[in-house]
């Protein structure tokens, strides 16, 4: 069970590092439209999963 928990944490940390530009863009955006425009920094398959919804 501990291995599963550590794997999830490691995957989350890796996602944060790989897509750091996206997360920085979203946190720095002042409007919803600005946050939605940050979706262009993500690959197409991930836009529906972790992207900002309109």
Backbone as JSON Lines, residues from 0, in Angstrom:
{"i":0,"aa":"X","n":[0.82,-1.19,0.0],"ca":[0.0,0.0,0.0],"c":[0.87,1.26,0.0]}
{"i":1,"aa":"X","n":[1.97,1.2,0.72],"ca":[2.87,2.35,0.77],"c":[3.49,2.63,-0.59]}
{"i":2,"aa":"X","n":[3.77,1.58,-1.35],"ca":[4.35,1.75,-2.68],"c":[3.36,2.46,-3.6]}
{"i":3,"aa":"X","n":[2.1,2.11,-3.5],"ca":[1.07,2.76,-4.3],"c":[0.98,4.24,-3.95]}
{"i":4,"aa":"X","n":[0.99,4.55,-2.67],"ca":[0.91,5.94,-2.23],"c":[2.13,6.73,-2.71]}
{"i":5,"aa":"X","n":[3.31,6.16,-2.59],"ca":[4.52,6.83,-3.05],"c":[4.53,7.02,-4.57]}
{"i":6,"aa":"X","n":[3.98,6.06,-5.29],"ca":[3.88,6.18,-6.74],"c":[2.97,7.33,-7.14]}
{"i":7,"aa":"X","n":[1.85,7.46,-6.46],"ca":[0.92,8.55,-6.75],"c":[1.57,9.9,-6.46]}
{"i":8,"aa":"X","n":[2.26,10.0,-5.36],"ca":[2.95,11.25,-5.01],"c":[4.03,11.56,-6.04]}
{"i":9,"aa":"X","n":[4.78,10.57,-6.44],"ca":[5.84,10.78,-7.43],"c":[5.27,11.21,-8.78]}
{"i":10,"aa":"X","n":[4.17,10.63,-9.18],"ca":[3.54,11.0,-10.45],"c":[3.01,12.43,-10.39]}
{"i":11,"aa":"X","n":[2.42,12.81,-9.27],"ca":[1.9,14.17,-9.12],"c":[3.04,15.18,-9.16]}
{"i":12,"aa":"X","n":[4.12,14.89,-8.48],"ca":[5.29,15.77,-8.47],"c":[5.87,15.91,-9.88]}
{"i":13,"aa":"X","n":[5.94,14.8,-10.6],"ca":[6.46,14.83,-11.96],"c":[5.58,15.67,-12.87]}
{"i":14,"aa":"X","n":[4.26,15.54,-12.73],"ca":[3.33,16.34,-13.53],"c":[3.54,17.83,-13.25]}
{"i":15,"aa":"X","n":[3.74,18.18,-11.98],"ca":[3.98,19.57,-11.62],"c":[5.25,20.09,-12.27]}
{"i":16,"aa":"X","n":[6.29,19.28,-12.32],"ca":[7.55,19.71,-12.93],"c":[7.45,19.82,-14.45]}
{"i":17,"aa":"X","n":[6.84,18.82,-15.07],"ca":[6.77,18.79,-16.53],"c":[5.89,19.92,-17.06]}
{"i":18,"aa":"X","n":[4.76,20.17,-16.41],"ca":[3.82,21.17,-16.89],"c":[3.84,22.42,-16.02]}
{"i":19,"aa":"X","n":[5.02,22.79,-15.52],"ca":[5.2,23.95,-14.65],"c":[4.74,25.24,-15.34]}
{"i":20,"aa":"X","n":[5.01,25.36,-16.65],"ca":[4.6,26.57,-17.38],"c":[3.09,26.74,-17.36]}
{"i":21,"aa":"X","n":[2.36,25.64,-17.51],"ca":[0.89,25.71,-17.48],"c":[0.4,26.16,-16.11]}
{"i":22,"aa":"X","n":[0.91,25.54,-15.06],"ca":[0.44,25.89,-13.72],"c":[0.82,27.32,-13.34]}
{"i":23,"aa":"X","n":[1.98,27.79,-13.77],"ca":[2.37,29.17,-13.53],"c":[1.47,30.14,-14.29]}
{"i":24,"aa":"X","n":[1.16,29.81,-15.51],"ca":[0.28,30.65,-16.33],"c":[-1.1,30.76,-15.69]}
{"i":25,"aa":"X","n":[-1.64,29.65,-15.22],"ca":[-2.97,29.67,-14.61],"c":[-2.96,30.48,-13.32]}
{"i":26,"aa":"X","n":[-1.94,30.33,-12.51],"ca":[-1.91,31.05,-11.24],"c":[-1.65,32.54,-11.44]}
{"i":27,"aa":"X","n":[-0.99,32.93,-12.51],"ca":[-0.71,34.34,-12.77],"c":[-1.83,35.04,-13.53]}
{"i":28,"aa":"X","n":[-2.77,34.29,-14.09],"ca":[-3.85,34.9,-14.87],"c":[-4.82,35.64,-13.96]}
{"i":29,"aa":"X","n":[-5.24,36.79,-14.43],"ca":[-6.16,37.61,-13.65],"c":[-7.62,37.36,-14.01]}
{"i":30,"aa":"X","n":[-7.88,36.79,-15.18],"ca":[-9.25,36.55,-15.61],"c":[-9.43,35.09,-16.01]}
{"i":31,"aa":"X","n":[-10.68,34.69,-16.12],"ca":[-11.0,33.33,-16.56],"c":[-10.55,33.11,-18.0]}
{"i":32,"aa":"X","n":[-10.71,34.13,-18.84],"ca":[-10.27,34.01,-20.23],"c":[-8.76,33.8,-20.3]}
{"i":33,"aa":"X","n":[-8.02,34.45,-19.41],"ca":[-6.58,34.26,-19.36],"c":[-6.21,32.85,-18.95]}
{"i":34,"aa":"X","n":[-6.96,32.3,-18.0],"ca":[-6.7,30.93,-17.57],"c":[-7.0,29.94,-18.68]}
{"i":35,"aa":"X","n":[-8.08,30.17,-19.41],"ca":[-8.44,29.26,-20.51],"c":[-7.38,29.3,-21.6]}
{"i":36,"aa":"X","n":[-6.79,30.47,-21.85],"ca":[-5.76,30.57,-22.88],"c":[-4.51,29.79,-22.51]}
{"i":37,"aa":"X","n":[-4.32,29.49,-21.23],"ca":[-3.16,28.7,-20.79],"c":[-3.26,27.24,-21.26]}
{"i":38,"aa":"X","n":[-4.44,26.8,-21.67],"ca":[-4.6,25.43,-22.14],"c":[-3.73,25.13,-23.35]}
{"i":39,"aa":"X","n":[-3.33,26.16,-24.08],"ca":[-2.48,25.93,-25.26],"c":[-1.1,25.39,-24.87]}
{"i":40,"aa":"X","n":[-0.74,25.52,-23.6],"ca":[0.56,25.02,-23.13],"c":[0.52,23.52,-22.85]}
{"i":41,"aa":"X","n":[-0.66,22.93,-22.89],"ca":[-0.82,21.5,-22.63],"c":[-0.94,20.74,-23.94]}
{"i":42,"aa":"X","n":[-0.53,19.47,-23.97],"ca":[-0.79,18.63,-25.14],"c":[-2.31,18.43,-25.29]}
{"i":43,"aa":"X","n":[-2.75,18.23,-26.5],"ca":[-4.19,18.11,-26.8],"c":[-4.91,17.07,-25.93]}
{"i":44,"aa":"X","n":[-4.36,15.86,-25.72],"ca":[-5.09,14.86,-24.93],"c":[-5.29,15.26,-23.46]}
{"i":45,"aa":"X","n":[-4.42,16.09,-22.91],"ca":[-4.52,16.46,-21.5],"c":[-5.39,17.69,-21.26]}
{"i":46,"aa":"X","n":[-5.78,18.38,-22.3],"ca":[-6.56,19.6,-22.12],"c":[-7.91,19.33,-21.47]}
{"i":47,"aa":"X","n":[-8.5,18.21,-21.77],"ca":[-9.78,17.87,-21.16],"c":[-9.65,17.31,-19.75]}
{"i":48,"aa":"X","n":[-8.46,16.86,-19.39],"ca":[-8.24,16.22,-18.1],"c":[-7.8,17.23,-17.04]}
{"i":49,"aa":"X","n":[-6.72,17.97,-17.31],"ca":[-6.21,18.91,-16.31],"c":[-6.31,20.35,-16.76]}
{"i":50,"aa":"X","n":[-6.83,20.59,-17.97],"ca":[-6.96,21.95,-18.46],"c":[-8.07,22.71,-17.75]}
{"i":51,"aa":"X","n":[-8.07,24.03,-17.93],"ca":[-9.08,24.89,-17.35],"c":[-10.33,24.81,-18.21]}
{"i":52,"aa":"X","n":[-11.47,24.57,-17.58],"ca":[-12.74,24.48,-18.3],"c":[-13.29,25.87,-18.55]}
{"i":53,"aa":"X","n":[-13.96,26.06,-19.67],"ca":[-14.55,27.36,-20.0],"c":[-15.8,27.62,-19.22]}
